[in-house]
Amino acid sequence: MKMNEAEFKQACLDEGYGVAEPFECEPNHSNDMHTHEFSAFAMVTRGEFTIVREDGQVTHKLGEKWKVPAGTLHSERAGADGAALLVGRKSA
């Protein structure tokens, strides 16, 4: 289900992810497989953003959201036009 920015920011607070912060990615940005010590809840506000996990990948577009639990092996890739996200974090 897609959300607008205000709905996403409220969902972050309601679900314990704190205040959603903006995150910008350059065009075609990508990184190696890694993990975080925190759980992330994110939503695309511009462009496309792909999350790659061991079981496959999903490309998210404007208004789409996803979660990456702490300790989950993954990589991230921005689209050809870059991407802007809102990201909430929850301590593990």
C-alpha angles and dihedrals in degrees: 000000000000121000135193119237095262092051091048094049090051092047090053091054094043093051096045098255093122126219112349111238127203118251124189127200127195118236112287092003112166137166138197125266109287144147135233129221088225136056114248131209112190142176131192114241096172135012127351130304126192125205114201118199131173090265097050143292137280127198114213124204135193112323095006119127138196143173131229112195119220112275095023113141108232146134131218132221130185121211127252091275095045124243142252121208142179110224131192121191131206123192114243 
